[in-house]
Amino acid sequence: MKHQELTVKVTDIHLDQENPRFPPVNSQREAIDAMLADKKANIVTLALDIYQNGLNPSSRLILFKSGSHFVDGDGNRRLTALKILETPSLADAFPKLRKRIDAILKRPGSVPTEVGCVVFSDRNTARHWISINHGGEQDGRGHIDWNAEQKDRFERKPSLGLEALDLLTHKGLITTDDKARVNKSTLDRLLSYKEVKSNLSISKKGDHFAFGNVDHLRKVVLNLRGKAVDEVYTATKGNKFVQEAIASPGTAPADTGGNSTAGSGNPPNGEPGQGSRSRRIKKPSLPVFGGKLSLKTGHINNLYRDVESLHDFYQTERSRLSADFIVIIRMFLRMLAETAAKDAKKDLKDYLTEYFDAAKKSLDQNAKTTLSNQSVNKDSIVKLFHTGAHDYHNSKNEEQAFALSIILGAMLVLSHGKQP
């Protein structure tokens, strides 16, 4: 893919009349009108930025030759902004937009007349790089946008919720998995309430926040995993949520006391902490379905393996997935259970209740405790699987989805396991 890097006059560049943003047009004027119709305010904002700051020096237009012309394969918004700044009458079909361009030109600034370009011989040789710029992430080949947290870090915005999560993660009091499952804006809202700040001893220290009771903060954050904003939407709800979280059982990890400041992990001014407690040693977590299943060859085994693969994908990629993704896994568990029931010539209710006792009996104590903690029992099992298909809001409980996979795995071994 040979190319040249050139500086080209704006007047020598044509907009792409086959731009994917709109159906093919027959002239340059139609191309400009189509761009303005599609991106009115967007292009005006870009025009103002170009007029005041110049063109982005790190991003060149991608041009290709078409006969004797340079055609803009990538950068048509920039080119349109440049052309209407240079010749405002090109925007006459859009009076409000034209008025805004005229207002821009009355301010201090300048209109670039040349632009840095990468020039390819034809459209096909430029296609790969145009696709890279407009095809999304493409498994890492394309541009990867910052998420809200990364944008806040770049802008150096002191987000209360983000600093709380950073502190807890830095001190090893929550895992990156815990952090990923907490909605940052929901935590910001909760910690902004005056009474909540008082209960958690939160204060402002310069550009950052100080957290006086990290043990209570940790409990609040862990209880907020997977929760929706409506649970803490008002100060009354938020205060109740925090009080219940603080009162919840659990052993605090080491070094939870003291006035800790986000970003440092140490008490400010060298003040001693309020004492430390030994770190709770967690039992090793069980794998999905409670472990690898040995099922008879067939579509039940195929579906089981697909759900297992989906869960593996979720664990690997969860940092870039939404909190709603667990709902998809929950729905697939329901589909697997229904398919297994049908294959056993039973309806879903009979399958789940008839196999439940024997399936639970086959589990070890760690797995049984997991079921108990998530209220998965013979009386609730049918309702919980229906929730996975019909009540998306209440399907975001990851621990419960995991518990359902364990009991379902034991049932599948009974109904579709390989014979010894």
The 8 nearest C-alpha neighbors of each residue, nearest first, counted from 0:
[[1, 124, 2, 119, 125, 120, 127, 123],
 [2, 0, 119, 3, 120, 124, 118, 125],
 [1, 3, 119, 118, 0, 117, 4, 120],
 [4, 2, 118, 117, 5, 119, 1, 116],
 [3, 5, 117, 116, 118, 2, 6, 115],
 [6, 4, 116, 115, 7, 3, 117, 118],
 [5, 7, 115, 114, 116, 113, 8, 4],
 [6, 8, 113, 114, 5, 9, 115, 116],
 [9, 7, 113, 11, 10, 112, 114, 6],
 [8, 10, 113, 11, 12, 112, 7, 114],
 [9, 11, 8, 12, 112, 13, 82, 113],
 [12, 10, 8, 9, 69, 13, 7, 68],
 [11, 13, 69, 9, 10, 70, 71, 14],
 [14, 12, 70, 69, 71, 15, 11, 27],
 [13, 15, 71, 70, 75, 16, 27, 30],
 [14, 16, 18, 17, 71, 70, 72, 13],
 [15, 17, 24, 18, 23, 30, 14, 25],
 [18, 16, 23, 15, 19, 24, 22, 21],
 [17, 19, 15, 20, 16, 21, 23, 22],
 [20, 18, 21, 17, 22, 23, 15, 16],
 [19, 21, 18, 22, 37, 34, 17, 33],
 [20, 22, 19, 18, 23, 33, 17, 34],
 [21, 23, 24, 17, 19, 20, 18, 16],
 [24, 22, 17, 16, 21, 18, 25, 19],
 [25, 23, 16, 26, 29, 30, 22, 17],
 [24, 26, 29, 16, 23, 27, 30, 28],
 [27, 25, 29, 28, 24, 30, 16, 31],
 [26, 28, 30, 29, 31, 14, 13, 16],
 [29, 27, 31, 30, 26, 32, 89, 33],
 [28, 30, 32, 26, 27, 31, 33, 24],
 [31, 29, 27, 33, 28, 32, 16, 24],
 [30, 32, 34, 28, 33, 29, 35, 27],
 [33, 31, 29, 35, 30, 34, 36, 28],
 [34, 32, 30, 36, 31, 35, 29, 37],
 [35, 33, 31, 37, 32, 36, 38, 30],
 [34, 36, 39, 32, 38, 37, 33, 31],
 [35, 37, 33, 34, 39, 38, 32, 93],
 [36, 38, 34, 35, 33, 39, 20, 21],
 [37, 39, 41, 35, 42, 36, 34, 40],
 [40, 38, 35, 41, 42, 36, 37, 43],
 [41, 39, 43, 42, 38, 44, 96, 35],
 [40, 42, 38, 44, 39, 43, 45, 76],
 [41, 43, 45, 44, 40, 39, 38, 80],
 [42, 44, 46, 40, 45, 41, 47, 39],
 [45, 43, 47, 41, 42, 46, 40, 48],
 [44, 46, 42, 48, 43, 47, 49, 41],
 [47, 45, 80, 43, 49, 44, 48, 42],
 [46, 48, 50, 44, 45, 49, 51, 43],
 [47, 49, 45, 51, 50, 46, 52, 44],
 [48, 50, 53, 46, 52, 54, 47, 51],
 [51, 49, 47, 109, 108, 48, 110, 53],
 [50, 52, 108, 48, 49, 53, 47, 109],
 [53, 51, 49, 48, 50, 54, 108, 55],
 [52, 54, 49, 50, 51, 55, 111, 48],
 [53, 55, 49, 56, 52, 111, 114, 48],
 [54, 56, 57, 58, 53, 59, 49, 52],
 [57, 55, 58, 54, 59, 115, 53, 114],
 [56, 58, 55, 59, 54, 115, 60, 116],
 [57, 59, 56, 55, 60, 54, 115, 116],
 [60, 58, 116, 115, 61, 117, 57, 56],
 [59, 61, 116, 74, 73, 117, 62, 115],
 [60, 62, 73, 117, 72, 116, 118, 71],
 [63, 61, 71, 118, 72, 70, 117, 69],
 [62, 64, 119, 121, 118, 70, 120, 122],
 [65, 63, 69, 121, 120, 68, 70, 66],
 [66, 64, 68, 67, 69, 63, 70, 121],
 [65, 67, 68, 64, 69, 121, 70, 63],
 [66, 68, 65, 64, 69, 70, 11, 63],
 [69, 67, 65, 66, 64, 70, 12, 13],
 [68, 70, 64, 12, 63, 62, 13, 65],
 [71, 69, 13, 62, 63, 15, 12, 14],
 [72, 70, 62, 14, 15, 73, 13, 61],
 [71, 73, 62, 61, 70, 15, 63, 74],
 [72, 74, 61, 71, 60, 75, 129, 62],
 [75, 73, 60, 77, 76, 78, 71, 72],
 [74, 76, 78, 77, 73, 79, 14, 71],
 [77, 75, 79, 78, 74, 80, 42, 34],
 [78, 76, 80, 74, 75, 79, 81, 45],
 [77, 79, 75, 81, 80, 76, 82, 74],
 [80, 78, 82, 76, 81, 77, 75, 83],
 [79, 81, 46, 77, 78, 83, 82, 42],
 [82, 80, 78, 84, 79, 83, 85, 77],
 [81, 83, 85, 79, 84, 80, 86, 78],
 [84, 82, 87, 86, 85, 80, 81, 89],
 [85, 83, 81, 82, 87, 86, 80, 110],
 [84, 86, 82, 83, 81, 87, 110, 112],
 [85, 87, 83, 88, 84, 82, 89, 90],
 [88, 86, 83, 89, 84, 90, 85, 97],
 [89, 87, 91, 90, 86, 83, 97, 92],
 [88, 90, 87, 91, 83, 86, 28, 31],
 [91, 89, 88, 97, 92, 93, 87, 83],
 [92, 90, 88, 93, 89, 94, 97, 87],
 [91, 93, 90, 94, 32, 89, 97, 88],
 [92, 94, 91, 96, 90, 95, 97, 35],
 [95, 93, 97, 96, 91, 98, 92, 90],
 [96, 94, 98, 97, 93, 99, 100, 91],
 [95, 97, 99, 98, 93, 94, 100, 90],
 [98, 96, 94, 100, 90, 99, 95, 91],
 [97, 99, 95, 101, 96, 100, 94, 102],
 [98, 100, 102, 96, 101, 97, 103, 95],
 [101, 99, 103, 97, 102, 98, 96, 104],
 [100, 102, 98, 104, 99, 103, 97, 105],
 [101, 103, 99, 105, 100, 104, 98, 106],
 [104, 102, 100, 105, 101, 106, 99, 47],
 [103, 105, 101, 106, 102, 100, 84, 108],
 [106, 104, 102, 103, 101, 107, 108, 100],
 [105, 107, 104, 103, 108, 102, 51, 50],
 [108, 106, 105, 51, 109, 104, 50, 103],
 [109, 107, 51, 50, 106, 110, 104, 52],
 [108, 110, 50, 111, 51, 107, 53, 104],
 [109, 111, 50, 112, 84, 85, 81, 108],
 [112, 110, 113, 109, 53, 81, 114, 54],
 [111, 113, 9, 8, 110, 114, 10, 81],
 [114, 112, 8, 9, 7, 111, 6, 115],
 [113, 115, 6, 7, 116, 8, 9, 112],
 [116, 114, 6, 59, 5, 7, 60, 113],
 [117, 115, 60, 59, 5, 4, 61, 6],
 [116, 118, 4, 61, 3, 62, 60, 5],
 [117, 119, 62, 3, 63, 2, 116, 61],
 [120, 118, 63, 2, 121, 125, 62, 124],
 [119, 121, 64, 63, 124, 118, 2, 122],
 [122, 120, 63, 64, 119, 123, 124, 65],
 [121, 123, 125, 124, 63, 126, 120, 72],
 [124, 122, 126, 125, 121, 127, 120, 119],
 [123, 125, 126, 122, 121, 0, 119, 120],
 [124, 126, 122, 123, 127, 128, 119, 129],
 [125, 127, 123, 129, 128, 124, 122, 130],
 [128, 126, 130, 129, 125, 131, 124, 123],
 [129, 127, 131, 130, 126, 125, 132, 61],
 [128, 130, 126, 132, 131, 127, 73, 125],
 [129, 131, 134, 127, 133, 128, 132, 126],
 [132, 130, 141, 128, 129, 134, 133, 127],
 [133, 131, 129, 130, 134, 141, 128, 142],
 [132, 134, 130, 131, 135, 129, 141, 142],
 [135, 133, 130, 131, 132, 137, 141, 136],
 [134, 136, 137, 141, 133, 142, 143, 132],
 [135, 137, 141, 143, 142, 139, 138, 140],
 [138, 136, 140, 139, 141, 135, 134, 131],
 [139, 137, 136, 140, 141, 135, 143, 142],
 [138, 140, 136, 137, 141, 143, 142, 135],
 [141, 139, 137, 138, 136, 131, 142, 135],
 [142, 140, 136, 131, 137, 139, 135, 132],
 [141, 143, 136, 135, 144, 132, 140, 139],
 [144, 142, 136, 141, 145, 135, 139, 140],
 [143, 145, 142, 146, 136, 135, 149, 150],
 [146, 144, 149, 150, 147, 143, 148, 153],
 [145, 147, 149, 148, 150, 144, 319, 151],
 [148, 146, 150, 149, 151, 145, 183, 152],
 [149, 147, 151, 150, 146, 152, 161, 145],
 [148, 150, 152, 146, 151, 145, 147, 153],
 [151, 149, 153, 147, 152, 148, 145, 154],
 [150, 152, 154, 148, 156, 149, 153, 155],
 [153, 151, 155, 149, 150, 154, 148, 156],
 [152, 154, 150, 155, 151, 149, 156, 148],
 [153, 155, 151, 156, 152, 150, 149, 157],
 [156, 154, 152, 153, 151, 157, 150, 158],
 [155, 157, 151, 154, 158, 152, 153, 150],
 [158, 156, 207, 155, 159, 206, 162, 151],
 [159, 157, 161, 160, 156, 162, 187, 151],
 [158, 160, 162, 161, 187, 157, 163, 208],
 [161, 159, 187, 163, 186, 162, 158, 183],
 [160, 162, 164, 158, 163, 159, 165, 183],
 [161, 163, 165, 159, 164, 261, 160, 166],
 [164, 162, 160, 166, 161, 165, 159, 167],
 [163, 165, 161, 167, 166, 162, 168, 160],
 [166, 164, 162, 168, 163, 167, 169, 161],
 [167, 165, 261, 169, 163, 164, 168, 262],
 [166, 168, 172, 164, 170, 169, 165, 173],
 [167, 169, 171, 165, 173, 170, 166, 172],
 [170, 168, 166, 171, 167, 165, 264, 172],
 [171, 169, 167, 168, 172, 166, 264, 173],
 [170, 172, 168, 169, 173, 167, 174, 252],
 [173, 171, 167, 170, 168, 252, 174, 217],
 [174, 172, 168, 171, 167, 177, 175, 178],
 [175, 173, 177, 176, 168, 178, 171, 172],
 [174, 176, 178, 177, 179, 168, 173, 180],
 [175, 177, 174, 179, 178, 180, 173, 318],
 [178, 176, 174, 180, 175, 179, 173, 224],
 [177, 179, 175, 176, 180, 181, 174, 164],
 [180, 178, 176, 177, 181, 175, 318, 317],
 [179, 181, 224, 177, 178, 225, 322, 176],
 [182, 180, 224, 178, 179, 183, 225, 223],
 [181, 183, 185, 184, 186, 180, 225, 224],
 [182, 184, 186, 185, 160, 181, 187, 161],
 [185, 183, 187, 186, 182, 188, 160, 228],
 [186, 184, 188, 228, 182, 187, 183, 189],
 [185, 187, 189, 183, 160, 188, 184, 190],
 [188, 186, 160, 184, 190, 185, 189, 159],
 [187, 189, 185, 191, 186, 190, 184, 192],
 [190, 188, 186, 191, 187, 237, 192, 231],
 [189, 191, 187, 192, 188, 195, 186, 196],
 [190, 192, 188, 189, 187, 193, 196, 195],
 [193, 191, 195, 190, 194, 234, 189, 196],
 [192, 194, 196, 195, 191, 197, 190, 234],
 [195, 193, 197, 196, 192, 198, 238, 234],
 [196, 194, 198, 192, 197, 193, 238, 190],
 [197, 195, 201, 193, 199, 194, 198, 200],
 [196, 198, 200, 194, 195, 199, 193, 201],
 [199, 197, 195, 196, 200, 194, 201, 241],
 [198, 200, 196, 212, 197, 201, 195, 216],
 [201, 199, 211, 197, 198, 196, 210, 212],
 [202, 200, 210, 196, 199, 209, 211, 197],
 [201, 203, 209, 208, 200, 204, 210, 196],
 [202, 204, 208, 207, 209, 205, 201, 206],
 [205, 203, 207, 208, 209, 206, 202, 260],
 [204, 206, 207, 203, 208, 209, 202, 157],
 [207, 205, 204, 157, 208, 203, 156, 155],
 [208, 206, 204, 205, 203, 157, 261, 209],
 [209, 207, 203, 204, 202, 261, 260, 210],
 [208, 210, 260, 202, 201, 259, 203, 204],
 [211, 209, 201, 259, 212, 258, 200, 260],
 [212, 210, 258, 200, 257, 201, 259, 213],
 [213, 211, 199, 214, 215, 210, 256, 200],
 [212, 214, 216, 255, 215, 256, 217, 210],
 [215, 213, 255, 217, 216, 212, 251, 256],
 [214, 216, 218, 217, 213, 245, 212, 219],
 [217, 215, 213, 219, 214, 218, 220, 199],
 [216, 218, 220, 214, 215, 219, 213, 221],
 [219, 217, 215, 221, 216, 220, 244, 222],
 [218, 220, 216, 222, 244, 217, 221, 241],
 [221, 219, 223, 217, 222, 218, 216, 224],
 [222, 220, 218, 223, 224, 219, 217, 177],
 [221, 223, 219, 220, 224, 218, 244, 226],
 [222, 224, 220, 226, 221, 181, 219, 225],
 [225, 223, 181, 180, 226, 221, 222, 220],
 [224, 226, 180, 181, 395, 223, 396, 227],
 [225, 227, 223, 224, 228, 230, 181, 182],
 [228, 226, 229, 230, 225, 185, 182, 231],
 [227, 229, 185, 230, 232, 231, 226, 182],
 [228, 230, 232, 231, 227, 233, 226, 236],
 [229, 231, 228, 232, 227, 236, 226, 237],
 [232, 230, 237, 236, 229, 233, 228, 189],
 [231, 233, 229, 228, 230, 236, 237, 234],
 [234, 232, 236, 235, 231, 237, 229, 230],
 [233, 235, 237, 236, 192, 238, 232, 231],
 [234, 236, 238, 233, 237, 239, 231, 232],
 [237, 235, 231, 239, 233, 234, 238, 240],
 [236, 238, 231, 234, 240, 239, 235, 189],
 [237, 239, 241, 235, 240, 236, 195, 234],
 [240, 238, 242, 236, 237, 241, 243, 235],
 [239, 241, 237, 243, 238, 242, 236, 244],
 [242, 240, 244, 238, 243, 239, 219, 245],
 [241, 243, 239, 245, 244, 240, 238, 246],
 [244, 242, 246, 240, 241, 245, 247, 239],
 [245, 243, 241, 247, 219, 246, 242, 218],
 [246, 244, 242, 243, 247, 215, 241, 218],
 [245, 247, 243, 244, 242, 248, 241, 218],
 [246, 248, 244, 245, 243, 249, 218, 242],
 [249, 247, 246, 250, 245, 244, 218, 251],
 [248, 250, 251, 247, 218, 279, 246, 252],
 [251, 249, 279, 252, 248, 278, 276, 277],
 [250, 252, 214, 249, 253, 276, 278, 255],
 [253, 251, 278, 279, 277, 276, 172, 255],
 [252, 254, 276, 278, 277, 275, 255, 251],
 [255, 253, 275, 256, 276, 252, 274, 272],
 [256, 254, 214, 213, 253, 275, 252, 257],
 [257, 255, 273, 272, 254, 212, 213, 274],
 [272, 258, 256, 273, 259, 211, 266, 271],
 [257, 259, 211, 266, 210, 209, 260, 267],
 [260, 258, 266, 210, 265, 209, 257, 264],
 [259, 261, 209, 263, 210, 208, 266, 264],
 [262, 260, 166, 162, 263, 208, 209, 264],
 [261, 263, 264, 166, 260, 165, 162, 169],
 [264, 262, 265, 261, 260, 166, 259, 266],
 [263, 265, 262, 259, 166, 170, 260, 261],
 [266, 264, 263, 259, 267, 260, 269, 258],
 [265, 267, 259, 258, 270, 269, 257, 260],
 [268, 266, 269, 270, 265, 260, 259, 258],
 [269, 267, 270, 266, 265, 271, 258, 260],
 [268, 270, 267, 266, 271, 265, 272, 258],
 [271, 269, 268, 266, 267, 272, 258, 257],
 [272, 270, 269, 257, 273, 266, 274, 258],
 [257, 271, 273, 256, 274, 270, 258, 266],
 [274, 272, 256, 257, 271, 275, 255, 258],
 [273, 275, 272, 256, 276, 254, 257, 255],
 [276, 274, 254, 253, 255, 256, 277, 273],
 [277, 275, 253, 252, 278, 254, 251, 274],
 [276, 278, 253, 252, 279, 275, 251, 254],
 [279, 277, 252, 253, 280, 276, 251, 250],
 [278, 280, 252, 250, 281, 277, 251, 253],
 [281, 279, 278, 282, 277, 252, 283, 250],
 [282, 280, 279, 283, 284, 278, 250, 252],
 [281, 283, 284, 280, 365, 285, 279, 366],
 [282, 284, 281, 285, 280, 365, 286, 366],
 [285, 283, 282, 286, 281, 365, 366, 289],
 [284, 286, 289, 283, 287, 290, 366, 365],
 [287, 285, 289, 290, 288, 284, 291, 405],
 [286, 288, 289, 290, 404, 401, 405, 285],
 [289, 287, 405, 404, 408, 290, 286, 407],
 [290, 288, 405, 286, 287, 285, 408, 291],
 [291, 289, 286, 288, 287, 292, 285, 405],
 [290, 292, 293, 289, 288, 286, 287, 408],
 [293, 291, 294, 290, 412, 408, 288, 416],
 [292, 294, 416, 417, 291, 295, 412, 300],
 [295, 293, 416, 417, 415, 300, 292, 296],
 [294, 296, 417, 416, 415, 297, 300, 293],
 [295, 297, 300, 294, 298, 299, 301, 417],
 [298, 296, 300, 299, 295, 301, 294, 302],
 [297, 299, 301, 300, 302, 296, 303, 338],
 [300, 298, 302, 301, 297, 303, 339, 338],
 [299, 301, 303, 298, 297, 302, 294, 296],
 [302, 300, 298, 304, 299, 303, 305, 297],
 [303, 301, 305, 299, 304, 300, 298, 306],
 [304, 302, 300, 306, 305, 301, 299, 307],
 [303, 305, 307, 301, 302, 306, 308, 300],
 [306, 304, 302, 308, 307, 303, 309, 301],
 [307, 305, 309, 303, 308, 304, 310, 302],
 [306, 308, 304, 310, 305, 309, 303, 311],
 [309, 307, 311, 305, 310, 306, 304, 312],
 [310, 308, 306, 312, 307, 311, 305, 313],
 [309, 311, 313, 307, 312, 308, 306, 314],
 [312, 310, 308, 314, 313, 309, 315, 307],
 [313, 311, 309, 315, 310, 314, 316, 308],
 [312, 314, 310, 317, 316, 311, 315, 309],
 [313, 315, 311, 312, 317, 316, 310, 318],
 [314, 316, 312, 313, 317, 311, 318, 310],
 [317, 315, 313, 318, 314, 312, 319, 320],
 [316, 318, 320, 313, 319, 314, 315, 321],
 [317, 319, 316, 320, 179, 315, 321, 176],
 [318, 320, 317, 316, 321, 146, 179, 313],
 [321, 319, 317, 318, 316, 324, 322, 313],
 [320, 322, 323, 324, 319, 317, 318, 325],
 [321, 323, 324, 180, 320, 325, 225, 395],
 [324, 322, 321, 325, 326, 395, 327, 320],
 [323, 325, 326, 327, 322, 321, 320, 328],
 [324, 326, 328, 327, 323, 395, 329, 397],
 [327, 325, 329, 324, 328, 394, 323, 395],
 [328, 326, 330, 325, 329, 324, 331, 323],
 [329, 327, 331, 325, 330, 326, 332, 310],
 [328, 330, 326, 332, 387, 327, 331, 400],
 [331, 329, 333, 327, 387, 332, 328, 388],
 [330, 332, 334, 328, 333, 329, 335, 327],
 [333, 331, 335, 329, 330, 334, 336, 328],
 [332, 334, 330, 336, 331, 335, 384, 337],
 [333, 335, 331, 337, 332, 336, 338, 330],
 [336, 334, 332, 338, 333, 337, 331, 339],
 [335, 337, 333, 339, 334, 338, 340, 332],
 [338, 336, 340, 334, 339, 335, 347, 333],
 [337, 339, 341, 335, 340, 336, 334, 342],
 [338, 340, 342, 336, 337, 341, 335, 343],
 [341, 339, 343, 337, 345, 338, 342, 350],
 [342, 340, 344, 338, 343, 345, 339, 337],
 [341, 343, 339, 344, 340, 338, 345, 299],
 [342, 344, 340, 341, 345, 339, 414, 350],
 [345, 343, 341, 342, 340, 346, 339, 350],
 [346, 344, 340, 341, 343, 350, 349, 347],
 [345, 347, 349, 348, 340, 350, 341, 344],
 [346, 348, 350, 340, 337, 349, 351, 345],
 [347, 349, 351, 350, 346, 381, 352, 345],
 [350, 348, 352, 346, 351, 347, 353, 345],
 [351, 349, 347, 340, 353, 348, 352, 345],
 [350, 352, 348, 349, 354, 353, 355, 347],
 [351, 353, 355, 349, 354, 350, 377, 348],
 [354, 352, 350, 349, 355, 351, 356, 357],
 [353, 355, 352, 351, 357, 356, 358, 410],
 [354, 356, 358, 352, 357, 353, 351, 359],
 [357, 355, 359, 358, 354, 360, 353, 377],
 [356, 358, 360, 359, 355, 354, 361, 410],
 [357, 359, 409, 355, 410, 361, 360, 356],
 [360, 358, 356, 361, 362, 357, 355, 406],
 [359, 361, 357, 358, 362, 356, 363, 355],
 [362, 360, 358, 359, 357, 363, 409, 356],
 [363, 361, 359, 360, 366, 367, 364, 358],
 [364, 362, 366, 365, 367, 361, 360, 359],
 [363, 365, 367, 366, 368, 362, 369, 360],
 [366, 364, 368, 367, 363, 369, 362, 285],
 [365, 367, 369, 368, 364, 363, 362, 370],
 [368, 366, 364, 370, 369, 365, 371, 363],
 [367, 369, 371, 365, 366, 370, 372, 364],
 [368, 370, 366, 372, 367, 371, 402, 365],
 [371, 369, 375, 367, 373, 368, 402, 372],
 [370, 372, 368, 374, 373, 369, 375, 367],
 [371, 373, 369, 370, 374, 368, 375, 399],
 [372, 374, 370, 399, 371, 375, 369, 402],
 [375, 373, 371, 372, 376, 370, 379, 399],
 [374, 376, 370, 373, 380, 371, 379, 377],
 [377, 375, 379, 378, 380, 374, 370, 371],
 [376, 378, 380, 379, 352, 355, 375, 356],
 [377, 379, 376, 380, 381, 352, 375, 382],
 [378, 380, 376, 382, 377, 381, 375, 383],
 [381, 379, 383, 377, 382, 376, 375, 378],
 [382, 380, 384, 383, 379, 348, 385, 351],
 [381, 383, 385, 379, 384, 380, 386, 378],
 [384, 382, 386, 380, 385, 381, 379, 387],
 [383, 385, 387, 386, 381, 382, 333, 380],
 [384, 386, 382, 387, 388, 383, 389, 381],
 [387, 385, 390, 383, 389, 384, 388, 382],
 [388, 386, 330, 329, 384, 385, 394, 389],
 [389, 387, 386, 385, 330, 390, 333, 384],
 [388, 390, 386, 387, 391, 385, 394, 330],
 [391, 389, 386, 392, 393, 388, 387, 394],
 [390, 392, 394, 393, 389, 326, 387, 395],
 [391, 393, 394, 390, 395, 227, 326, 323],
 [394, 392, 391, 395, 390, 396, 386, 387],
 [393, 395, 391, 326, 387, 392, 396, 390],
 [396, 394, 393, 326, 397, 325, 225, 323],
 [397, 395, 399, 394, 398, 225, 400, 393],
 [396, 398, 400, 399, 395, 401, 325, 225],
 [399, 397, 401, 400, 396, 402, 373, 369],
 [398, 400, 402, 401, 373, 397, 396, 403],
 [401, 399, 397, 403, 402, 398, 329, 404],
 [400, 402, 398, 404, 399, 403, 397, 287],
 [403, 401, 399, 405, 404, 370, 400, 369],
 [404, 402, 400, 405, 406, 401, 407, 399],
 [403, 405, 288, 407, 401, 402, 406, 408],
 [406, 404, 288, 289, 408, 402, 403, 407],
 [405, 407, 409, 408, 403, 404, 410, 358],
 [408, 406, 410, 404, 409, 405, 403, 411],
 [409, 407, 288, 411, 405, 406, 410, 404],
 [408, 410, 358, 406, 412, 407, 411, 405],
 [411, 409, 407, 413, 358, 412, 408, 354],
 [412, 410, 414, 408, 415, 413, 409, 407],
 [411, 413, 416, 409, 410, 415, 414, 408],
 [414, 412, 410, 411, 416, 415, 409, 358],
 [415, 413, 411, 412, 416, 410, 343, 339],
 [416, 414, 411, 412, 294, 295, 413, 417],
 [417, 415, 412, 294, 295, 413, 293, 414],
 [418, 416, 295, 294, 293, 419, 415, 412],
 [417, 419, 416, 295, 294, 415, 293, 412],
 [418, 417, 416, 293, 295, 294, 412, 413]]
